[in-house]
Amino acid sequence: EDYQLINNKIYEKRIRYKRGKNYG
């Protein structure tokens, strides 16, 4: 369970990072 939670956090961070890059 913990592993999945951590993976989810990393996935969210990646999406936010990509969005930030798209915005500039």
N, C-alpha and C positions, 0 to 999 in steps of 0.2 A: 504493500500500500504506500509506504513512504517513497519508494522508488518512483511510483507513478506520479505522486504528488510533485516530486522534484522535477520530473520530466515535464510535467504540465507547466511548472514555473518557467523552466528554460524555454519552452515553446512560446509562452506568452512574451517573454523578454525578446525572443527572436522576432516575433511579429511586430512588437513595438519598435524595435530597432529598424526593421525594414520600413515601417510606416514613417519613422523619423527621417530615414534616408530619402524616401519618396518626397516628403515635404520639403526637403532641402537640407 
